């Protein structure tokens, strides 16, 4: 018991020190020039490419450990790095450097009758805590985005990606130092002890301003339940694709397969296919055949089974499951109204797509569905900050406060008001 208490105290002391150092680093970072921040980002990109052999060796160790512990295939995919993925991470750094610096941007300004001039101006949030699983690229994405937005960040990666994250983090520190910025601006929690997560969620005695979780449902649920500071999060990506009777069949086939099968382990992967009842005779069977030919297991509603027998029957839980695997549930709905009703009942408000040529259908879909990202005639796999031109993202926020959708540099800022007067006093 004493050993457990001692260990807890040790982790708490470690985390409090990390928080204090992050808070201290946040002050110079908030006023760092765009040129200095970009210099750091470009130096990080260069360091990543130079360190590729070390990063891949560290990742190989993580993959070996993951295989031995029986980690699911979807997590293995998220964990895996190769030369192309390291190059993509470096390229993402360069793209973030090219983004407009949000800090200091005047969002709005106006004059009052008394002569006061009021400006609403973007400012950094301060210190951001990021908790994530499996994805070592989040180490780089989160570090770079927070830096560009003038924030310090405390990164707590999962134990399964610990070696990869350490190797990537070393490159980030190298970039900070090359630009003369404090190394403590991007810190990686050095312990995999779960107590470190609890400490981070406590806010570290006021050092943490916002928490961003990126991982499975259990992690995000814990963060939302225990956090003493604001959270940008989504529980899961229950993404839907609705195929209307007006949809071009070849387009629908291509989009549906891509939305599900391009990468099944990401939060933008489609989990449910909804087909218009008016398209049963034209679209249903070709879409199911395309999915099964691509290696996807189809779980079908009773109506679908009557048309395409031999599929696995869907149960109620299937409509509420984020498979993160080559599995999709398929249902028939009564037109756009039925699709809207189904999505309203089961969606996690992450991403939904409509495939249709009827503009009235598209407008109803866009106007009546309240998810963070809505797409027309495009794959749900575009639900990604990089694809939105944000360079990268920390995650997809499905809440309605402050940030929603991909969380990029702009979403990692708050604002303040600057009021300019000429001697006014209030009567």
ROMI-622381 format. One record per residue: y, z, x of N, C-alpha, C in turn. Coordinates in pm, whole numbers, padded with zeros to 5 digits, always signed. Layout:
BEGIN
YZXYZXYZX...
This chain:
BEGIN
-00120+00000+00083+00000+00000+00000+00125+00000+00087+00126+00083+00191+00240+00088+00281+00263-00045+00349+00151-00112+00387+00164-00243+00451+00229-00343+00358+00191-00338+00228+00248-00429+00129+00397-00404+00112+00434-00277+00103+00575-00242+00089+00654-00286+00213+00596-00262+00329+00661-00301+00454+00680-00452+00461+00578-00526+00418+00587-00672+00419+00696-00720+00324+00702-00659+00204+00804-00695+00106+00944-00669+00162+00961-00552+00225+01090-00518+00283+01130-00616+00393+01028-00658+00471+01054-00753+00579+01100-00887+00524+01034-00935+00417+01072-01062+00355+01211-01050+00294+01237-00939+00226+01370-00919+00165+01479-00922+00270+01456-00855+00383+01555-00851+00491+01577-00991+00548+01467-01065+00566+01476-01203+00617+01560-01288+00523+01532-01280+00394+01601-01365+00297+01749-01327+00283+01778-01198+00289+01918-01156+00281+01997-01208+00401+01933-01208+00518+01999-01261+00637+02022-01412+00623+01923-01483+00571+01938-01627+00548+02053-01652+00451+02060-01572+00345+02166-01588+00247+02304-01564+00305+02317-01460+00385+02447-01430+00447+02491-01542+00540+02395-01594+00618+02429-01702+00710+02464-01831+00635+02396-01855+00522+02427-01973+00441+02567-01961+00382+02601-01842+00334+02733-01820+00276+02842-01841+00382+02817-01793+00503+02914-01810+00611+02930-01958+00646+02818-02032+00645+02823-02176+00679+02891-02257+00570+02885-02208+00446+02940-02284+00334+03091-02301+00344+03159-02204+00406+03306-02211+00412+03356-02329+00496+03311-02344+00620+03357-02463+00696+03304-02593+00639+03187-02588+00576+03129-02709+00520+03213-02760+00403+03268-02667+00325+03347-02706+00207+03472-02783+00244+03522-02761+00365+03644-02830+00408+03618-02936+00515+03491-02960+00544+03458-03062+00644+03501-03199+00595+03548-03281+00685+03593-03414+00646+03474-03504+00612+03503-03608+00537+03399-03706+00503+03340-03767+00630+03425-03796+00728+03378-03858+00852+03279-03769+00925+03307-03640+00930+03218-03546+00999+03085-03535+00925+03091-03525+00793+02966-03515+00715+02882-03642+00731+02947-03756+00728+02874-03882+00746+02816-03894+00886+02889-03845+00986+02836-03846+01122+02706-03766+01129+02704-03651+01064+02584-03568+01062+02469-03640+00992+02497-03705+00880+02393-03774+00803+02332-03889+00884+02417-03966+00952+02366-04078+01032+02287-04028+01153+02331-03917+01210+02256-03858+01322+02120-03806+01274+02115-03753+01153+01988-03708+01095+01893-03827+01078+01946-03938+01027+01863-04057+01006+01804-04105+01139+01888-04109+01241+01840-04150+01373+01733-04054+01425+01756-03924+01408+01661-03824+01457+01527-03835+01387+01530-03867+01257+01404-03883+01182+01320-03997+01238+01385-04108+01267+01311-04223+01320+01254-04194+01459+01332-04126+01541+01284-04090+01676+01167-03993+01666+01174-03902+01571+01072-03797+01558+00954-03838+01470+00947-03966+01431+00839-04009+01342+00700-03966+01388+00663-03982+01516+00529-03939+01557+00504-03790+01531+00605-03708+01558+00590-03564+01534+00580-03533+01385+00659-03604+01305+00657-03582+01160+00521-03621+01102+00468-03735+01145+00339-03781+01093+00224-03692+01141+00235-03640+01263+00132-03547+01312+00134-03418+01229+00254-03369+01199+00266-03249+01116+00213-03275+00976+00242-03394+00923+00195-03429+00790+00042-03441+00787-00015-03493+00895-00162-03504+00902-00225-03365+00893-00163-03267+00956-00214-03130+00948-00205-03077+00806-00095-03107+00739-00080-03065+00598-00185-03133+00510-00207-03262+00531-00305-03335+00451-00446-03282+00473-00477-03247+00596-00609-03190+00627-00627-03058+00552-00524-02973+00555-00532-02846+00483-00543-02867+00333-00470-02967+00283-00473-02996+00139-00611-03043+00095-00673-03127+00177-00807-03176+00144-00908-03062+00143-00893-02971+00236-00986-02858+00244-00970-02761+00128-00851-02753+00073-00827-02663-00039-00845-02731-00174-00879-02859-00174-00907-02930-00298-00784-02962-00381-00671-02989-00316-00548-03022-00387-00568-03150-00468-00510-03155-00587-00526-03270-00677-00471-03397-00614-00526-03511-00656-00487-03640-00600-00337-03666-00617-00281-03625-00731-00138-03648-00754-00053-03571-00653-00097-03450-00616-00025-03371-00516-00042-03430-00376-00162-03482-00350-00186-03547-00221-00092-03665-00203-00073-03743-00309+00017-03858-00302+00159-03813-00273+00204-03707-00338+00339-03656-00315+00355-03604-00173+00248-03548-00121+00252-03486+00011+00249-03588+00125+00186-03702+00100+00159-03798+00207+00284-03867+00260+00294-03870+00393+00397-03947+00461+00331-04054+00546+00400-04166+00563+00357-04271+00655+00483-04333+00714+00467-04433+00799+00584-04492+00864+00684-04545+00763+00634-04610+00657+00724-04666+00556+00801-04557+00484+00735-04447+00454+00803-04339+00382+00904-04266+00472+00872-04251+00599+00969-04191+00691+01091-04282+00703+01067-04412+00714+01178-04508+00721+01262-04502+00593+01196-04485+00479+01268-04476+00351+01354-04350+00345+01303-04239+00401+01381-04116+00404+01506-04135+00490+01488-04198+00607+01602-04225+00695+01703-04318+00628+01653-04419+00559+01742-04512+00489+01819-04440+00378+01752-04348+00312+01818-04269+00208+01936-04191+00266+01915-04136+00387+02025-04064+00455+02144-04158+00476+02117-04278+00519+02224-04374+00545+02296-04412+00415+02220-04424+00307+02280-04458+00178+02368-04344+00127+02324-04219+00149+02404-04105+00108+02534-04101+00188+02527-04137+00315+02648-04142+00397+02747-04245+00344+02697-04351+00282+02784-04456+00230+02846-04421+00095+02793-04318+00029+02845-04280-00102+02986-04223-00090+03062-04239-00197+03195-04178-00200+03181-04026-00194+03262-03963-00115+03261-03818-00105+03322-03762-00233+03247-03680-00308+03303-03628-00434+03406-03518-00414+03398-03448-00301+03484-03331-00279+03630-03374-00269+03712-03310-00349+03855-03342-00350+03894-03451-00447+03796-03516-00511+03826-03621-00608+03898-03561-00729+04005-03625-00771+04076-03581-00892+04006-03641-01013+03945-03556-01094+03871-03602-01212+03967-03642-01324+04072-03561-01340+04171-03588-01444+04302-03522-01403+04413-03576-01452+04543-03514-01427+04636-03547-01542+04727-03455-01570+04820-03475-01679+04944-03387-01661+05050-03421-01732+05175-03346-01727+05196-03273-01859+05249-03153-01849+05283-03074-01967+05432-03090-02000+05471-03065-02124+05612-03079-02161+05706-02993-02076+05654-02881-02023+05738-02794-01941+05750-02841-01796+05689-02957-01765+05702-03013-01631+05588-02980-01537+05496-02892-01578+05380-02862-01493+05289-02984-01482+05241-03010-01362+05146-03119-01338+05010-03055-01308+04909-03089-01386+04777-03026-01377+04675-03128-01330+04594-03088-01233+04486-03173-01180+04353-03097-01188+04250-03166-01230+04113-03112-01223+04044-03180-01105+04001-03100-01007+03955-03153-00878+03814-03105-00847+03730-03196-00795+03592-03160-00761+03587-03070-00639+03502-02968-00645+03483-02875-00534+03333-02851-00514+03289-02812-00396+03146-02779-00376+03105-02660-00463+02977-02654-00495+02924-02540-00568+02917-02416-00480+02888-02436-00351+02880-02324-00257+02750-02323-00180+02656-02238-00224+02524-02230-00160+02418-02258-00267+02333-02353-00239+02230-02396-00334+02093-02358-00279+02011-02299-00363+01873-02269-00327+01781-02373-00390+01697-02436-00310+01605-02538-00361+01462-02492-00335+01383-02483-00441+01243-02442-00433+01157-02560-00476+01065-02602-00391+00989-02723-00422+00846-02713-00371+00762-02802-00424+00620-02806-00387+00586-02946-00336+00496-02952-00242+00426-03075-00202+00511-03185-00140+00632-03207-00189+00709-03323-00146+00792-03292-00020+00745-03328+00099+00825-03301+00219+00956-03378+00223+00962-03493+00152+01086-03571+00151+01200-03495+00084+01167-03397-00002+01272-03318-00067+01351-03240+00037+01286-03201+00146+01356-03132+00255+01475-03215+00301+01451-03344+00322+01558-03433+00368+01656-03466+00256+01604-03501+00137+01692-03540+00026+01786-03427-00012+01731-03307-00028+01812-03193-00070+01913-03156+00038+01869-03155+00163+01960-03122+00272+02075-03220+00279+02045-03349+00268+02148-03452+00280+02245-03450+00163+02194-03439+00042+02279-03439-00076+02372-03318-00079+02315-03202-00047+02398-03081-00045+02508-03092+00061+02472-03146+00177+02571-03164+00284+02683-03255+00238+02650-03369+00181+02753-03465+00138+02848-03402+00036+02793-03314-00050+02875-03250-00152+02942-03123-00100+02929-03095+00030+02998-02982+00090+02933-02847+00066+02803-02847+00031+02732-02723+00003+02638-02685+00117+02623-02557+00141+02513-02508+00224+02389-02501+00135+02271-02507+00197+02148-02506+00117+02041-02424+00186+01965-02351+00104+01849-02277+00150+01727-02343+00088+01639-02398+00171+01522-02473+00126+01397-02387+00136+01324-02379+00025+01197-02307+00029+01089-02405-00019+01022-02471+00077+00916-02565+00044+00785-02494+00019+00688-02569-00031+00557-02513-00058+00475-02498+00069+00374-02410+00063+00288-02388+00180+00210-02514+00216+00182-02599+00115+00103-02719+00142+00179-02822+00225+00313-02815+00226+00391-02911+00303+00470-02843+00416+00428-02724+00454+00506-02643+00549+00526-02713+00683+00422-02772+00738+00433-02837+00869+00526-02958+00864+00509-03040+00759+00592-03159+00744+00739-03121+00725+00763-03020+00643+00901-02978+00616+00969-02924+00741+00893-02850+00823+00952-02798+00947+00992-02911+01040+00906-03013+01048+00936-03126+01137+01058-03203+01089+01071-03220+00960+01188-03290+00905+01314-03205+00920+01299-03076+00894+01415-02986+00903+01474-02985+01044+01388-02992+01145+01438-02995+01283+01532-03113+01305+01503-03225+01239+01590-03344+01251+01723-03322+01181+01721-03249+01070+01844-03220+00997+01936-03131+01080+01877-03031+01142+01955-02941+01228+02015-03018+01345+01937-03108+01401+01985-03190+01512+02108-03271+01469+02105-03325+01347+02217-03401+01295+02341-03315+01273+02321-03194+01220+02433-03102+01200+02501-03071+01333+02419-03040+01432+02475-03003+01562+02546-03119+01629+02495-03240+01607+02559-03358+01666+02699-03379+01610+02720-03333+01485+02852-03350+01422+02939-03225+01435+02890-03124+01504+02967-03002+01521+02971-02914+01398+02875-02930+01308+02867-02847+01187+02769-02732+01210+02784-02620+01140+02695-02506+01162+02550-02537+01126+02459-02502+01213+02316-02525+01189+02268-02451+01065+02334-02340+01031+02294-02261+00914+02330-02328+00782+02396-02443+00788+02432-02514+00665+02308-02563+00591+02200-02592+00665+02073-02632+00604+01964-02545+00664+01916-02447+00587+01814-02356+00638+01684-02375+00562+01574-02369+00635+01441-02376+00576+01378-02238+00586+01339-02181+00474+01277-02048+00475+01151-02055+00561+01141-01972+00664+01030-01986+00761+00899-01924+00717+00895-01856+00603+00772-01792+00559+00722-01856+00430+00589-01861+00415+00529-01911+00291+00495-01796+00196+00534-01675+00230+00511-01559+00144+00582-01582+00010+00508-01565-00098+00565-01589-00231+00680-01494-00263+00686-01382-00192+00795-01287-00215+00930-01350-00182+00929-01451-00095+01055-01518-00059+01114-01590-00179+01027-01641-00268+01076-01708-00389+01147-01608-00479+01083-01492-00499+01146-01389-00581+01280-01345-00526+01287-01332-00394+01413-01292-00331+01521-01398-00354+01484-01525-00339+01580-01634-00359+01629-01636-00503+01538-01612-00598+01575-01613-00739+01668-01498-00775+01666-01393-00694+01754-01279-00720+01899-01312-00690+01922-01419-00614+02057-01457-00577+02101-01407-00442+02014-01328-00374+02042-01278-00239+02179-01210-00232+02196-01116-00325+02318-01034-00330+02445-01119-00338+02439-01222-00422+02557-01305-00445+02572-01423-00352+02476-01442-00261+02489-01554-00166+02454-01688-00229+02366-01690-00330+02320-01815-00391+02398-01842-00519+02449-01965-00533+02527-02002-00652+02444-02074-00758+02348-02155-00714+02266-02234-00806+02126-02246-00747+02024-02246-00835+01885-02270-00794+01839-02403-00852+01772-02483-00770+01713-02609-00817+01564-02606-00787+01479-02592-00888+01335-02600-00865+01285-02744-00879+01193-02782-00795+01133-02915-00806+00984-02900-00782+00908-02902-00889+00765-02882-00876+00697-02881-01011+00580-02820-01017+00501-02817-01138+00558-02726-01244+00495-02732-01362+00542-02657-01478+00545-02508-01452+00444-02456-01384+00437-02311-01362+00550-02265-01271+00581-02344-01166+00691-02307-01076+00823-02307-01152+00851-02414-01225+00979-02424-01294+00992-02317-01401+00882-02287-01471+00886-02183-01573+00918-02048-01510+00859-02020-01395+00888-01894-01326+01035-01887-01286+01086-01996-01233+01226-01999-01189+01318-01973-01307+01294-02042-01419+01380-02027-01535+01372-01886-01593+01257-01822-01579+01238-01688-01634+01301-01580-01545+01289-01596-01412+01329-01489-01321+01466-01507-01257+01521-01627-01257+01644-01652-01182+01761-01570-01237+01838-01512-01145+01959-01437-01180+02084-01522-01160+02065-01648-01126+02176-01741-01107+02146-01868-01187+02245-01953-01212+02221-02076-01289+02112-02164-01227+02041-02239-01314+01928-02322-01271+01947-02465-01323+01927-02564-01234+01916-02704-01275+01766-02736-01275+01708-02766-01390+01563-02783-01389+01513-02864-01507+01391-02913-01493+01313-02962-01606+01172-02908-01593+01111-02873-01705+00976-02818-01701+00874-02925-01666+00887-03042-01727+00789-03149-01703+00845-03281-01752+00779-03390-01710+00824-03522-01751+00728-03583-01851+00743-03549-01978+00661-03609-02083+00732-03736-02130+00714-03842-02053+00788-03967-02075+00713-04061-02168+00788-04124-02258+00729-04215-02358+00779-04358-02338+00692-04453-02371+00731-04593-02381+00700-04638-02523+00802-04686-02593+00781-04740-02729+00789-04892-02724+00683-04959-02774+00678-05104-02780+00698-05148-02924+00811-05209-02951+00846-05255-03085+00780-05389-03115+00770-05421-03243+00710-05550-03280+00793-05667-03231+00921-05644-03202+01007-05752-03152+00994-05771-03001+00915-05687-02934+00904-05693-02788+00835-05821-02742+00882-05875-02630+00812-05985-02564+00684-05928-02504+00569-05985-02542+00440-05927-02504+00420-05925-02353+00453-06032-02286+00432-06037-02141+00520-05934-02071+00643-05922-02116+00732-05820-02060+00677-05680-02086+00631-05657-02208+00578-05526-02244+00458-05490-02159+00369-05587-02139+00250-05562-02057+00289-05521-01916+00382-05594-01859+00423-05566-01722+00491-05429-01709+00580-05398-01803+00653-05272-01798+00561-05153-01820+00473-05164-01918+00384-05051-01951+00294-05016-01833+00235-05116-01771+00147-05091-01656+00226-05030-01540+00345-05081-01515+00427-05027-01407+00471-04884-01437+00512-04859-01561+00561-04727-01600+00454-04621-01582+00328-04659-01604+00219-04562-01589+00160-04561-01450+00137-04679-01392+00046-04688-01277+00113-04708-01142+00244-04741-01137+00305-04761-01005+00284-04639-00918+00326-04523-00966+00294-04395-00903+00272-04296-01015+00150-04254-01032+00116-04169-01147+00160-04025-01129+00188-03983-01005+00217-03843-00979+00364-03806-00981+00452-03897-01024+00594-03864-01028+00637-03830-01170+00749-03759-01183+00790-03711-01315+00836-03823-01406+00867-03941-01351+00907-04054-01433+00793-04142-01478+00670-04102-01447+00553-04179-01491+00533-04162-01642+00509-04273-01712+00488-04267-01857+00358-04192-01888+00363-04105-01987+00244-04029-02027+00195-04068-02166+00284-04126-02248+00246-04167-02383+00301-04305-02414+00216-04391-02469+00255-04524-02515+00254-04523-02668+00366-04562-02728+00379-04573-02873+00394-04720-02909+00310-04766-03003+00313-04906-03042+00347-04917-03190+00440-05005-03220+00485-05029-03357+00365-05074-03443+00352-05015-03562+00241-05053-03651+00247-05202-03687+00367-05259-03685+00381-05402-03715+00332-05489-03600+00301-05428-03486+00255-05504-03369+00109-05478-03338+00036-05415-03428-00105-05383-03402-00185-05510-03371-00163-05615-03449-00242-05736-03432-00202-05822-03314-00084-05798-03259-00034-05884-03152-00025-05814-03015+00014-05685-03015+00046-05618-02889-00055-05512-02845-00118-05445-02941-00197-05327-02908-00311-05356-02810-00400-05446-02848-00516-05471-02762-00478-05526-02624-00385-05622-02614-00346-05670-02480-00288-05560-02391-00213-05468-02450-00155-05359-02370-00264-05264-02321-00358-05231-02408-00467-05142-02368-00555-05208-02263-00581-05336-02279-00661-05408-02180-00591-05410-02044-00461-05430-02045-00385-05432-01919-00392-05296-01850-00383-05189-01927-00390-05055-01870-00529-05026-01812-00632-05058-01889-00768-05030-01842-00805-05116-01721-00756-05238-01719-00781-05324-01603-00712-05271-01478-00602-05198-01498-00530-05139-01386-00590-05006-01342-00697-04963-01411-00766-04840-01374-00718-04716-01448-00652-04737-01561-00598-04624-01636-00692-04585-01750-00716-04455-01765-00793-04404-01878-00701-04394-01999-00745-04448-02113-00665-04445-02236-00724-04345-02333-00638-04255-02381-00678-04158-02485-00607-04198-02613-00686-04236-02713-00632-04307-02829-00630-04222-02955-00528-04245-03036-00521-04181-03167-00626-04243-03258-00648-04181-03373-00751-04231-03467-00719-04373-03512-00593-04402-03534-00554-04537-03578-00582-04640-03469-00553-04605-03345-00581-04695-03233-00730-04719-03220-00810-04613-03237-00956-04625-03223-01015-04719-03327-00955-04723-03445-01007-04813-03548-00988-04959-03508-00885-04986-03429-00856-05124-03386-00927-05156-03254-00927-05057-03164-00989-05075-03032-01090-04962-03013-01212-04979-03063-01313-04873-03052-01362-04856-02908-01422-04740-02882-01481-04716-02751-01391-04640-02655-01266-04615-02693-01176-04538-02607-01198-04388-02629-01150-04308-02538-01161-04163-02553-01063-04117-02660-01109-04040-02759-01017-03993-02864-00912-03896-02807-00789-03911-02852-00684-03818-02814-00689-03695-02903-00660-03580-02845-00650-03456-02921-00504-03412-02918-00469-03309-02996-00330-03266-03007-00267-03237-02871-00342-03174-02782-00287-03139-02651-00247-03261-02569-00310-03376-02595-00276-03495-02517-00131-03537-02534-00075-03516-02653+00063-03556-02677+00161-03462-02606+00109-03348-02557+00194-03250-02490+00161-03236-02341+00082-03331-02288+00033-03318-02150+00102-03414-02055+00153-03359-01944+00201-03442-01834+00082-03462-01740+00015-03575-01752-00109-03598-01677-00089-03603-01527+00018-03670-01483+00039-03694-01340-00086-03756-01278-00148-03841-01354-00274-03904-01315-00285-04037-01390-00389-04114-01361-00408-04244-01424-00468-04226-01564-00395-04158-01649-00434-04130-01787-00312-04148-01875-00328-04210-01992-00216-04225-02085-00268-04207-02227-00188-04143-02311-00223-04130-02453-00151-04242-02529-00218-04297-02631-00164-04411-02706-00170-04382-02855-00058-04405-02923-00051-04383-03068+00020-04499-03136-00010-04517-03264+00061-04613-03348+00168-04538-03426+00289-04594-03431+00397-04531-03507+00456-04633-03604+00521-04583-03707+00579-04669-03809+00719-04712-03766+00725-04812-03679+00852-04867-03635+00934-04770-03552+01061-04804-03535+01149-04724-03451+01167-04583-03507+01168-04570-03638+01179-04437-03699+01063-04348-03663+00941-04405-03667+00823-04328-03629+00824-04291-03482+00873-04383-03398+00882-04355-03253+00979-04241-03227+01094-04245-03295+01194-04139-03277+01138-04004-03320+01066-04002-03431+01007-03877-03481+00904-03822-03382+00817-03910-03329+00715-03866-03234+00779-03811-03107+00877-03882-03055+00944-03839-02932+01017-03707-02954+01082-03693-03069+01153-03568-03098+01057-03450-03103+00936-03474-03148+00838-03366-03160+00776-03327-03027+00748-03427-02942+00668-03399-02822+00742-03413-02689+00854-03479-02685+00918-03509-02557+00972-03384-02488+00977-03391-02354+01041-03286-02274+01185-03322-02243+01237-03429-02308+01376-03474-02291+01407-03522-02150+01307-03581-02086+01323-03634-01950+01363-03781-01956+01266-03869-01984+01290-04015-01981+01207-04084-02088+01270-04177-02160+01199-04257-02260+01245-04403-02246+01153-04495-02279+01186-04637-02272+01150-04707-02402+01231-04805-02439+01202-04891-02554+01190-05034-02503+01088-05102-02550+01071-05245-02518+01088-05319-02650+01197-05392-02661+01231-05457-02788+01334-05566-02764+01334-05665-02852+01436-05769-02850+01533-05754-02966+01499-05670-03062+01584-05646-03179+01695-05548-03141+01822-05592-03138+01931-05504-03096+01947-05381-03185+01914-05392-03313+01926-05277-03403+01826-05168-03364+01708-05208-03320+01607-05112-03274+01656-05041-03149+01711-05117-03057+01761-05060-02931+01873-04961-02957+01967-04995-03046+02079-04907-03074+02031-04776-03137+01934-04784-03229+01881-04660-03288+01815-04574-03181+01740-04638-03093+01672-04566-02985+01774-04495-02897+01878-04566-02856+01981-04507-02769+02061-04398-02841+02089-04418-02968+02175-04325-03041+02104-04200-03090+01975-04210-03123+01906-04100-03191+01811-04020-03103+01783-04068-02984+01695-03992-02894+01780-03918-02792+01752-03789-02776+01837-03704-02693+01769-03664-02563+01717-03761-02491+01660-03733-02359+01763-03766-02252+01739-03714-02131+01837-03730-02024+01853-03876-01981+01742-03953-01984+01745-04092-01940+01678-04179-02046+01745-04283-02089+01690-04379-02185+01698-04519-02125+01589-04595-02136+01585-04729-02079+01549-04832-02185+01605-04950-02171+01570-05062-02258+01512-05173-02171+01392-05216-02205+01324-05324-02134+01318-05300-01984+01284-05177-01946+01269-05141-01805+01172-05025-01794+01108-05014-01679+01006-04911-01655+01067-04772-01643+00996-04673-01692+01039-04533-01677+01040-04490-01530+00976-04565-01443+00972-04529-01302+01110-04547-01235+01206-04605-01307+01343-04612-01255+01418-04480-01273+01354-04379-01330+01416-04247-01346+01419-04179-01210+01513-04219-01129+01518-04174-00990+01661-04191-00938+01711-04089-00870+01848-04094-00820+01873-04210-00727+01775-04243-00641+01790-04356-00551+01808-04486-00627+01730-04503-00734+01739-04624-00816+01869-04629-00896+01931-04513-00916+02059-04507-00987+02176-04531-00893+02146-04554-00763+02253-04575-00667+02312-04446-00613+02239-04335-00631+02287-04205-00583+02239-04174-00443+02166-04265-00381+02111-04243-00248+01980-04167-00254+01978-04059-00329+01858-03977-00349+01891-03880-00461+01801-03789-00486+01824-03687-00587+01754-03558-00544+01802-03448-00594+01729-03322-00576+01624-03308-00685+01652-03365-00800+01558-03359-00912+01622-03421-01034+01550-03416-01145+01600-03464-01274+01624-03342-01362+01748-03322-01403+01780-03207-01489+01774-03250-01635+01702-03173-01717+01689-03207-01858+01767-03111-01948+01835-03014-01889+01920-02926-01968+02048-02998-02008+02134-02926-02076+02258-02989-02126+02384-02929-02065+02366-02835-01972+02482-02773-01910+02503-02828-01770+02626-02870-01742+02672-02915-01611+02605-03045-01566+02478-03037-01523+02411-03156-01469+02300-03200-01564+02286-03332-01582+02178-03386-01663+02134-03519-01604+02000-03542-01604+01949-03662-01540+01938-03641-01390+01939-03749-01310+01927-03733-01165+02040-03646-01109+02003-03547-01028+02101-03458-00967+02135-03511-00829+02250-03576-00818+02296-03632-00691+02419-03559-00642+02497-03624-00555+02609-03553-00492+02714-03510-00594+02744-03595-00690+02847-03560-00788+02807-03439-00870+02676-03433-00906+02626-03321-00987+02619-03191-00907+02630-03200-00775+02626-03081-00690+02766-03029-00661+02860-03066-00746+02996-03014-00735+03037-02946-00865+03136-02860-00855+03203-02802-00971+03346-02856-00969+03439-02784-01026+03578-02827-01017+03671-02707-01026+03793-02729-00986+03898-02628-01000+04023-02700-01048+04119-02623-01095+04245-02680-01141+04355-02653-01039+04434-02756-01010+04553-02741-00928+04673-02765-01019+04760-02668-01025+04877-02676-01114+05003-02675-01027+05082-02780-01035+05202-02795-00952+05327-02776-01039+05412-02686-00995+05534-02660-01071+05658-02676-00987+05772-02653-01053+05902-02661-00984+05984-02537-01015+05913-02422-01030+05981-02296-01056+05964-02247-01199+05873-02306-01277+05855-02267-01415+05806-02122-01428+05856-02050-01528+05803-01920-01564+05773-01924-01715+05679-01841-01756+05638-01845-01896+05724-01750-01979+05785-01801-02088+05872-01716-02170+05790-01610-02247
